[in-house]
Each structure stands twice: as C-alpha cells, then as structure tokens.
Amino acid sequence: MKKIEEKVLEEITGGNTSITGPIINALVNVIKVLKDAGYSIGSGIRRIEENNLCPLE
C-alpha cells in the first residue's frame, strides 16, 4: 500500500453532500408541523360536516 504524504492528506475532501444533523432535524420539524396542521384542518372539516361546533354565545 502506498503511503500518502501529509500535504496530500490535507487536500483530501470527502463526499459532495453537505446534509448535516441540524438540516435533517429542521426538515423533520417542518414535516411534524405540516402533519399537525393537517390533523387540525381535517378535524375542523369533520366537525363542520357533522355540525358538531361549539356555540359562540
């Protein structure tokens, strides 16, 4: 196996993707917010269809 000099080692970069933990965490949080919003909208539509709304008075 060929030995690599330290100067060459400093120039080596790995991978082309730069997806990091915080980016993945932010995407997961956005998906959770959209999911919760979908549940709320669906629940509201269901309650309107069933005429099961709380009185405003």
N, CA, C and O atoms as a Tripos MOL2 file, in Angstrom:
@<TRIPOS>MOLECULE
protein
  228   227    57     0     0
PROTEIN
NO_CHARGES

@<TRIPOS>ATOM
      1 N           0.8400   -1.1670    0.0000 N.3       1 MET1
      2 CA          0.0000    0.0000    0.0000 C.3       1 MET1
      3 C           0.8930    1.2410    0.0000 C.2       1 MET1
      4 O           1.8720    1.3180    0.7420 O.2       1 MET1
      5 N           0.5420    2.1960   -0.8350 N.am      2 LYS2
      6 CA          1.3510    3.3990   -0.9910 C.3       2 LYS2
      7 C           1.0710    4.3780    0.1540 C.2       2 LYS2
      8 O          -0.0830    4.6240    0.5030 O.2       2 LYS2
      9 N           2.1330    4.9250    0.7260 N.am      3 LYS3
     10 CA          1.9720    5.9220    1.7880 C.3       3 LYS3
     11 C           1.6540    7.2770    1.1700 C.2       3 LYS3
     12 O           2.2170    7.6530    0.1420 O.2       3 LYS3
     13 N           0.7560    7.9920    1.8040 N.am      4 ILE4
     14 CA          0.3600    9.3070    1.3220 C.3       4 ILE4
     15 C           1.0070   10.3540    2.2140 C.2       4 ILE4
     16 O           0.9790   10.2540    3.4400 O.2       4 ILE4
     17 N           1.5870   11.3540    1.5770 N.am      5 GLU5
     18 CA          2.2430   12.4240    2.3280 C.3       5 GLU5
     19 C           1.2000   13.2810    3.0510 C.2       5 GLU5
     20 O           0.0390   13.3440    2.6470 O.2       5 GLU5
     21 N           1.6360   13.9340    4.1200 N.am      6 GLU6
     22 CA          0.7340   14.7480    4.9320 C.3       6 GLU6
     23 C           0.1600   15.9150    4.1320 C.2       6 GLU6
     24 O          -0.9940   16.2920    4.3360 O.2       6 GLU6
     25 N           0.9430   16.4840    3.2330 N.am      7 LYS7
     26 CA          0.4680   17.5970    2.4140 C.3       7 LYS7
     27 C          -0.7190   17.1570    1.5590 C.2       7 LYS7
     28 O          -1.6870   17.9030    1.4120 O.2       7 LYS7
     29 N          -0.6510   15.9600    0.9980 N.am      8 VAL8
     30 CA         -1.7320   15.4290    0.1700 C.3       8 VAL8
     31 C          -2.9450   15.1020    1.0380 C.2       8 VAL8
     32 O          -4.0840   15.2910    0.6100 O.2       8 VAL8
     33 N          -2.7080   14.6170    2.2480 N.am      9 LEU9
     34 CA         -3.8100   14.2750    3.1510 C.3       9 LEU9
     35 C          -4.6560   15.4990    3.4990 C.2       9 LEU9
     36 O          -5.8720   15.3930    3.6610 O.2       9 LEU9
     37 N          -4.0130   16.6530    3.6120 N.am     10 GLU10
     38 CA         -4.7310   17.8740    3.9550 C.3      10 GLU10
     39 C          -5.6570   18.3270    2.8270 C.2      10 GLU10
     40 O          -6.6230   19.0480    3.0740 O.2      10 GLU10
     41 N          -5.3730   17.9160    1.6050 N.am     11 GLU11
     42 CA         -6.1680   18.3310    0.4590 C.3      11 GLU11
     43 C          -7.3470   17.3950    0.1660 C.2      11 GLU11
     44 O          -8.2000   17.7130   -0.6630 O.2      11 GLU11
     45 N          -7.3950   16.2550    0.8390 N.am     12 ILE12
     46 CA         -8.4550   15.2840    0.5860 C.3      12 ILE12
     47 C          -9.7610   15.7740    1.2050 C.2      12 ILE12
     48 O          -9.8140   16.1360    2.3810 O.2      12 ILE12
     49 N         -10.8000   15.7760    0.3950 N.am     13 THR13
     50 CA        -12.1290   16.1200    0.8970 C.3      13 THR13
     51 C         -13.0410   14.9290    0.6510 C.2      13 THR13
     52 O         -12.8360   14.1560   -0.2850 O.2      13 THR13
     53 N         -14.0250   14.7950    1.4800 N.am     14 GLY14
     54 CA        -14.9000   13.6370    1.3520 C.3      14 GLY14
     55 C         -16.3210   14.0300    1.0270 C.2      14 GLY14
     56 O         -16.8880   14.9390    1.6350 O.2      14 GLY14
     57 N         -16.8850   13.3380    0.0680 N.am     15 GLY15
     58 CA        -18.2960   13.4970   -0.2450 C.3      15 GLY15
     59 C         -18.6530   14.8240   -0.8780 C.2      15 GLY15
     60 O         -17.9230   15.8090   -0.7730 O.2      15 GLY15
     61 N         -19.7880   14.8200   -1.5310 N.am     16 ASN16
     62 CA        -20.2880   16.0240   -2.1680 C.3      16 ASN16
     63 C         -21.5050   16.5800   -1.4500 C.2      16 ASN16
     64 O         -21.8620   17.7450   -1.6230 O.2      16 ASN16
     65 N         -22.1340   15.7480   -0.6530 N.am     17 THR17
     66 CA        -23.3380   16.2020    0.0460 C.3      17 THR17
     67 C         -22.9510   16.8970    1.3250 C.2      17 THR17
     68 O         -21.9820   16.5270    1.9890 O.2      17 THR17
     69 N         -23.7130   17.8980    1.6580 N.am     18 SER18
     70 CA        -23.4560   18.6280    2.8910 C.3      18 SER18
     71 C         -24.7120   18.6390    3.7580 C.2      18 SER18
     72 O         -25.0640   19.6600    4.3470 O.2      18 SER18
     73 N         -25.3790   17.4950    3.8270 N.am     19 ILE19
     74 CA        -26.5540   17.3760    4.6840 C.3      19 ILE19
     75 C         -26.0610   17.0700    6.0890 C.2      19 ILE19
     76 O         -25.4360   16.0390    6.3350 O.2      19 ILE19
     77 N         -26.3520   17.9760    6.9950 N.am     20 THR20
     78 CA        -25.8770   17.8170    8.3630 C.3      20 THR20
     79 C         -27.0440   17.5070    9.2890 C.2      20 THR20
     80 O         -28.2070   17.5660    8.8890 O.2      20 THR20
     81 N         -26.7210   17.1840   10.5050 N.am     21 GLY21
     82 CA        -27.7350   16.8650   11.5100 C.3      21 GLY21
     83 C         -28.7520   17.9700   11.7120 C.2      21 GLY21
     84 O         -29.9500   17.6870   11.7220 O.2      21 GLY21
     85 N         -28.3300   19.2210   11.8730 N.am     22 PRO22
     86 CA        -29.3070   20.2950   12.0610 C.3      22 PRO22
     87 C         -30.2600   20.4800   10.8740 C.2      22 PRO22
     88 O         -31.4230   20.8350   11.0630 O.2      22 PRO22
     89 N         -29.7720   20.2430    9.6610 N.am     23 ILE23
     90 CA        -30.6490   20.3690    8.4890 C.3      23 ILE23
     91 C         -31.7050   19.2700    8.5090 C.2      23 ILE23
     92 O         -32.8800   19.5280    8.2470 O.2      23 ILE23
     93 N         -31.2850   18.0410    8.8200 N.am     24 ILE24
     94 CA        -32.2420   16.9330    8.9020 C.3      24 ILE24
     95 C         -33.2490   17.1960   10.0140 C.2      24 ILE24
     96 O         -34.4420   16.9490    9.8360 O.2      24 ILE24
     97 N         -32.7910   17.6860   11.1450 N.am     25 ASN25
     98 CA        -33.6760   17.9920   12.2670 C.3      25 ASN25
     99 C         -34.6950   19.0570   11.8830 C.2      25 ASN25
    100 O         -35.8680   18.9430   12.2380 O.2      25 ASN25
    101 N         -34.2680   20.0840   11.1700 N.am     26 ALA26
    102 CA        -35.1840   21.1400   10.7380 C.3      26 ALA26
    103 C         -36.2340   20.5860    9.7820 C.2      26 ALA26
    104 O         -37.4080   20.9440    9.8810 O.2      26 ALA26
    105 N         -35.8280   19.7210    8.8600 N.am     27 LEU27
    106 CA        -36.7890   19.1240    7.9270 C.3      27 LEU27
    107 C         -37.8060   18.2520    8.6610 C.2      27 LEU27
    108 O         -38.9930   18.2710    8.3350 O.2      27 LEU27
    109 N         -37.3490   17.5000    9.6370 N.am     28 VAL28
    110 CA        -38.2630   16.6650   10.4240 C.3      28 VAL28
    111 C         -39.2570   17.5370   11.1760 C.2      28 VAL28
    112 O         -40.4410   17.2090   11.2450 O.2      28 VAL28
    113 N         -38.7890   18.6410   11.7370 N.am     29 ASN29
    114 CA        -39.6910   19.5440   12.4590 C.3      29 ASN29
    115 C         -40.7250   20.1680   11.5180 C.2      29 ASN29
    116 O         -41.8850   20.3230   11.9010 O.2      29 ASN29
    117 N         -40.3310   20.5210   10.3160 N.am     30 VAL30
    118 CA        -41.2770   21.0740    9.3380 C.3      30 VAL30
    119 C         -42.3300   20.0330    8.9850 C.2      30 VAL30
    120 O         -43.5150   20.3530    8.8810 O.2      30 VAL30
    121 N         -41.9040   18.7950    8.8000 N.am     31 ILE31
    122 CA        -42.8500   17.7280    8.4790 C.3      31 ILE31
    123 C         -43.8310   17.5180    9.6330 C.2      31 ILE31
    124 O         -45.0210   17.3050    9.4020 O.2      31 ILE31
    125 N         -43.3420   17.5770   10.8700 N.am     32 LYS32
    126 CA        -44.2300   17.4270   12.0330 C.3      32 LYS32
    127 C         -45.2520   18.5520   12.0890 C.2      32 LYS32
    128 O         -46.4230   18.3070   12.3790 O.2      32 LYS32
    129 N         -44.8280   19.7830   11.8170 N.am     33 VAL33
    130 CA        -45.7540   20.9270   11.8360 C.3      33 VAL33
    131 C         -46.8140   20.7620   10.7610 C.2      33 VAL33
    132 O         -47.9940   21.0020   11.0150 O.2      33 VAL33
    133 N         -46.4070   20.3540    9.5560 N.am     34 LEU34
    134 CA        -47.3750   20.1430    8.4740 C.3      34 LEU34
    135 C         -48.3500   19.0220    8.8080 C.2      34 LEU34
    136 O         -49.5370   19.1150    8.4980 O.2      34 LEU34
    137 N         -47.8550   17.9740    9.4350 N.am     35 LYS35
    138 CA        -48.7090   16.8530    9.8320 C.3      35 LYS35
    139 C         -49.7380   17.3130   10.8660 C.2      35 LYS35
    140 O         -50.9220   17.0010   10.7410 O.2      35 LYS35
    141 N         -49.2970   18.0490   11.8820 N.am     36 ASP36
    142 CA        -50.2200   18.5530   12.9020 C.3      36 ASP36
    143 C         -51.2470   19.5130   12.3030 C.2      36 ASP36
    144 O         -52.4150   19.4920   12.6910 O.2      36 ASP36
    145 N         -50.8200   20.3490   11.3670 N.am     37 ALA37
    146 CA        -51.7480   21.2610   10.7050 C.3      37 ALA37
    147 C         -52.7820   20.4780    9.9090 C.2      37 ALA37
    148 O         -53.9570   20.8460    9.8890 O.2      37 ALA37
    149 N         -52.3620   19.4110    9.2590 N.am     38 GLY38
    150 CA        -53.2860   18.5650    8.5150 C.3      38 GLY38
    151 C         -54.3180   17.9260    9.4140 C.2      38 GLY38
    152 O         -55.4970   17.8580    9.0640 O.2      38 GLY38
    153 N         -53.8780   17.4500   10.5870 N.am     39 TYR39
    154 CA        -54.8270   16.8780   11.5390 C.3      39 TYR39
    155 C         -55.8400   17.9260   11.9960 C.2      39 TYR39
    156 O         -57.0320   17.6370   12.0980 O.2      39 TYR39
    157 N         -55.3690   19.1360   12.2690 N.am     40 SER40
    158 CA        -56.2670   20.1990   12.7310 C.3      40 SER40
    159 C         -57.2740   20.5860   11.6550 C.2      40 SER40
    160 O         -58.4600   20.7480   11.9410 O.2      40 SER40
    161 N         -56.8110   20.7310   10.4380 N.am     41 ILE41
    162 CA        -57.7150   21.0810    9.3340 C.3      41 ILE41
    163 C         -58.7240   19.9560    9.1080 C.2      41 ILE41
    164 O         -59.9110   20.2140    8.9130 O.2      41 ILE41
    165 N         -58.2520   18.7110    9.1350 N.am     42 GLY42
    166 CA        -59.1450   17.5710    8.9560 C.3      42 GLY42
    167 C         -60.1900   17.4850   10.0510 C.2      42 GLY42
    168 O         -61.3540   17.1850    9.7870 O.2      42 GLY42
    169 N         -59.7760   17.7460   11.2710 N.am     43 SER43
    170 CA        -60.7120   17.7250   12.3960 C.3      43 SER43
    171 C         -61.7570   18.8370   12.2470 C.2      43 SER43
    172 O         -62.9390   18.6310   12.5200 O.2      43 SER43
    173 N         -61.3070   20.0040   11.8160 N.am     44 GLY44
    174 CA        -62.2410   21.1120   11.6030 C.3      44 GLY44
    175 C         -63.2550   20.8020   10.5170 C.2      44 GLY44
    176 O         -64.4410   21.0930   10.6740 O.2      44 GLY44
    177 N         -62.8020   20.2130    9.4170 N.am     45 ILE45
    178 CA        -63.7050   19.8440    8.3240 C.3      45 ILE45
    179 C         -64.7040   18.8000    8.8050 C.2      45 ILE45
    180 O         -65.8930   18.8810    8.4960 O.2      45 ILE45
    181 N         -64.2160   17.8150    9.5670 N.am     46 ARG46
    182 CA        -65.1100   16.7700   10.0820 C.3      46 ARG46
    183 C         -66.1630   17.3630   11.0080 C.2      46 ARG46
    184 O         -67.3340   16.9910   10.9290 O.2      46 ARG46
    185 N         -65.7630   18.2810   11.8840 N.am     47 ARG47
    186 CA        -66.7210   18.8840   12.8240 C.3      47 ARG47
    187 C         -67.7390   19.7470   12.0960 C.2      47 ARG47
    188 O         -68.9020   19.7940   12.4960 O.2      47 ARG47
    189 N         -67.3240   20.4320   11.0340 N.am     48 ILE48
    190 CA        -68.2730   21.2360   10.2500 C.3      48 ILE48
    191 C         -69.2700   20.3150    9.5610 C.2      48 ILE48
    192 O         -70.4660   20.6040    9.5500 O.2      48 ILE48
    193 N         -68.8000   19.2170    8.9890 N.am     49 GLU49
    194 CA        -69.6790   18.2660    8.2840 C.3      49 GLU49
    195 C         -70.6790   17.6300    9.2520 C.2      49 GLU49
    196 O         -71.8400   17.4300    8.8960 O.2      49 GLU49
    197 N         -70.2440   17.3150   10.4580 N.am     50 GLU50
    198 CA        -71.1120   16.6800   11.4380 C.3      50 GLU50
    199 C         -71.9430   17.6920   12.2280 C.2      50 GLU50
    200 O         -72.7360   17.3080   13.0880 O.2      50 GLU50
    201 N         -71.7660   18.9710   11.9440 N.am     51 ASN51
    202 CA        -72.4440   20.0620   12.6610 C.3      51 ASN51
    203 C         -72.2080   19.9380   14.1640 C.2      51 ASN51
    204 O         -73.1330   20.0540   14.9680 O.2      51 ASN51
    205 N         -70.9780   19.7050   14.5130 N.am     52 ASN52
    206 CA        -70.5820   19.4950   15.9030 C.3      52 ASN52
    207 C         -69.6550   20.6180   16.3570 C.2      52 ASN52
    208 O         -68.5650   20.3630   16.8690 O.2      52 ASN52
    209 N         -70.0910   21.8570   16.1660 N.am     53 LEU53
    210 CA        -69.2700   23.0120   16.5300 C.3      53 LEU53
    211 C         -69.6840   23.5610   17.8740 C.2      53 LEU53
    212 O         -70.8430   23.4460   18.2730 O.2      53 LEU53
    213 N         -68.7430   24.1540   18.5680 N.am     54 CYS54
    214 CA        -69.0370   24.7810   19.8460 C.3      54 CYS54
    215 C         -69.8070   26.0740   19.5850 C.2      54 CYS54
    216 O         -69.4990   26.8070   18.6460 O.2      54 CYS54
    217 N         -70.8100   26.3490   20.4200 N.am     55 PRO55
    218 CA        -71.5650   27.5960   20.2330 C.3      55 PRO55
    219 C         -70.6910   28.8140   20.5720 C.2      55 PRO55
    220 O         -69.8580   28.7630   21.4770 O.2      55 PRO55
    221 N         -70.8950   29.8890   19.8410 N.am     56 LEU56
    222 CA        -70.1170   31.1090   20.0600 C.3      56 LEU56
    223 C         -70.7370   32.0030   21.1270 C.2      56 LEU56
    224 O         -70.1010   32.9580   21.5740 O.2      56 LEU56
    225 N         -71.9530   31.7120   21.5370 N.am     57 GLU57
    226 CA        -72.6380   32.5650   22.5340 C.3      57 GLU57
    227 C         -72.4860   32.0440   23.9210 C.2      57 GLU57
    228 O         -72.9990   32.6440   24.8650 O.2      57 GLU57
@<TRIPOS>BOND
     1     1     2 1
     2     2     3 1
     3     3     4 2
     4     3     5 am
     5     5     6 1
     6     6     7 1
     7     7     8 2
     8     7     9 am
     9     9    10 1
    10    10    11 1
    11    11    12 2
    12    11    13 am
    13    13    14 1
    14    14    15 1
    15    15    16 2
    16    15    17 am
    17    17    18 1
    18    18    19 1
    19    19    20 2
    20    19    21 am
    21    21    22 1
    22    22    23 1
    23    23    24 2
    24    23    25 am
    25    25    26 1
    26    26    27 1
    27    27    28 2
    28    27    29 am
    29    29    30 1
    30    30    31 1
    31    31    32 2
    32    31    33 am
    33    33    34 1
    34    34    35 1
    35    35    36 2
    36    35    37 am
    37    37    38 1
    38    38    39 1
    39    39    40 2
    40    39    41 am
    41    41    42 1
    42    42    43 1
    43    43    44 2
    44    43    45 am
    45    45    46 1
    46    46    47 1
    47    47    48 2
    48    47    49 am
    49    49    50 1
    50    50    51 1
    51    51    52 2
    52    51    53 am
    53    53    54 1
    54    54    55 1
    55    55    56 2
    56    55    57 am
    57    57    58 1
    58    58    59 1
    59    59    60 2
    60    59    61 am
    61    61    62 1
    62    62    63 1
    63    63    64 2
    64    63    65 am
    65    65    66 1
    66    66    67 1
    67    67    68 2
    68    67    69 am
    69    69    70 1
    70    70    71 1
    71    71    72 2
    72    71    73 am
    73    73    74 1
    74    74    75 1
    75    75    76 2
    76    75    77 am
    77    77    78 1
    78    78    79 1
    79    79    80 2
    80    79    81 am
    81    81    82 1
    82    82    83 1
    83    83    84 2
    84    83    85 am
    85    85    86 1
    86    86    87 1
    87    87    88 2
    88    87    89 am
    89    89    90 1
    90    90    91 1
    91    91    92 2
    92    91    93 am
    93    93    94 1
    94    94    95 1
    95    95    96 2
    96    95    97 am
    97    97    98 1
    98    98    99 1
    99    99   100 2
   100    99   101 am
   101   101   102 1
   102   102   103 1
   103   103   104 2
   104   103   105 am
   105   105   106 1
   106   106   107 1
   107   107   108 2
   108   107   109 am
   109   109   110 1
   110   110   111 1
   111   111   112 2
   112   111   113 am
   113   113   114 1
   114   114   115 1
   115   115   116 2
   116   115   117 am
   117   117   118 1
   118   118   119 1
   119   119   120 2
   120   119   121 am
   121   121   122 1
   122   122   123 1
   123   123   124 2
   124   123   125 am
   125   125   126 1
   126   126   127 1
   127   127   128 2
   128   127   129 am
   129   129   130 1
   130   130   131 1
   131   131   132 2
   132   131   133 am
   133   133   134 1
   134   134   135 1
   135   135   136 2
   136   135   137 am
   137   137   138 1
   138   138   139 1
   139   139   140 2
   140   139   141 am
   141   141   142 1
   142   142   143 1
   143   143   144 2
   144   143   145 am
   145   145   146 1
   146   146   147 1
   147   147   148 2
   148   147   149 am
   149   149   150 1
   150   150   151 1
   151   151   152 2
   152   151   153 am
   153   153   154 1
   154   154   155 1
   155   155   156 2
   156   155   157 am
   157   157   158 1
   158   158   159 1
   159   159   160 2
   160   159   161 am
   161   161   162 1
   162   162   163 1
   163   163   164 2
   164   163   165 am
   165   165   166 1
   166   166   167 1
   167   167   168 2
   168   167   169 am
   169   169   170 1
   170   170   171 1
   171   171   172 2
   172   171   173 am
   173   173   174 1
   174   174   175 1
   175   175   176 2
   176   175   177 am
   177   177   178 1
   178   178   179 1
   179   179   180 2
   180   179   181 am
   181   181   182 1
   182   182   183 1
   183   183   184 2
   184   183   185 am
   185   185   186 1
   186   186   187 1
   187   187   188 2
   188   187   189 am
   189   189   190 1
   190   190   191 1
   191   191   192 2
   192   191   193 am
   193   193   194 1
   194   194   195 1
   195   195   196 2
   196   195   197 am
   197   197   198 1
   198   198   199 1
   199   199   200 2
   200   199   201 am
   201   201   202 1
   202   202   203 1
   203   203   204 2
   204   203   205 am
   205   205   206 1
   206   206   207 1
   207   207   208 2
   208   207   209 am
   209   209   210 1
   210   210   211 1
   211   211   212 2
   212   211   213 am
   213   213   214 1
   214   214   215 1
   215   215   216 2
   216   215   217 am
   217   217   218 1
   218   218   219 1
   219   219   220 2
   220   219   221 am
   221   221   222 1
   222   222   223 1
   223   223   224 2
   224   223   225 am
   225   225   226 1
   226   226   227 1
   227   227   228 2
@<TRIPOS>SUBSTRUCTURE
     1 MET1         2 RESIDUE 1 A MET
     2 LYS2         6 RESIDUE 1 A LYS
     3 LYS3        10 RESIDUE 1 A LYS
     4 ILE4        14 RESIDUE 1 A ILE
     5 GLU5        18 RESIDUE 1 A GLU
     6 GLU6        22 RESIDUE 1 A GLU
     7 LYS7        26 RESIDUE 1 A LYS
     8 VAL8        30 RESIDUE 1 A VAL
     9 LEU9        34 RESIDUE 1 A LEU
    10 GLU10       38 RESIDUE 1 A GLU
    11 GLU11       42 RESIDUE 1 A GLU
    12 ILE12       46 RESIDUE 1 A ILE
    13 THR13       50 RESIDUE 1 A THR
    14 GLY14       54 RESIDUE 1 A GLY
    15 GLY15       58 RESIDUE 1 A GLY
    16 ASN16       62 RESIDUE 1 A ASN
    17 THR17       66 RESIDUE 1 A THR
    18 SER18       70 RESIDUE 1 A SER
    19 ILE19       74 RESIDUE 1 A ILE
    20 THR20       78 RESIDUE 1 A THR
    21 GLY21       82 RESIDUE 1 A GLY
    22 PRO22       86 RESIDUE 1 A PRO
    23 ILE23       90 RESIDUE 1 A ILE
    24 ILE24       94 RESIDUE 1 A ILE
    25 ASN25       98 RESIDUE 1 A ASN
    26 ALA26      102 RESIDUE 1 A ALA
    27 LEU27      106 RESIDUE 1 A LEU
    28 VAL28      110 RESIDUE 1 A VAL
    29 ASN29      114 RESIDUE 1 A ASN
    30 VAL30      118 RESIDUE 1 A VAL
    31 ILE31      122 RESIDUE 1 A ILE
    32 LYS32      126 RESIDUE 1 A LYS
    33 VAL33      130 RESIDUE 1 A VAL
    34 LEU34      134 RESIDUE 1 A LEU
    35 LYS35      138 RESIDUE 1 A LYS
    36 ASP36      142 RESIDUE 1 A ASP
    37 ALA37      146 RESIDUE 1 A ALA
    38 GLY38      150 RESIDUE 1 A GLY
    39 TYR39      154 RESIDUE 1 A TYR
    40 SER40      158 RESIDUE 1 A SER
    41 ILE41      162 RESIDUE 1 A ILE
    42 GLY42      166 RESIDUE 1 A GLY
    43 SER43      170 RESIDUE 1 A SER
    44 GLY44      174 RESIDUE 1 A GLY
    45 ILE45      178 RESIDUE 1 A ILE
    46 ARG46      182 RESIDUE 1 A ARG
    47 ARG47      186 RESIDUE 1 A ARG
    48 ILE48      190 RESIDUE 1 A ILE
    49 GLU49      194 RESIDUE 1 A GLU
    50 GLU50      198 RESIDUE 1 A GLU
    51 ASN51      202 RESIDUE 1 A ASN
    52 ASN52      206 RESIDUE 1 A ASN
    53 LEU53      210 RESIDUE 1 A LEU
    54 CYS54      214 RESIDUE 1 A CYS
    55 PRO55      218 RESIDUE 1 A PRO
    56 LEU56      222 RESIDUE 1 A LEU
    57 GLU57      226 RESIDUE 1 A GLU
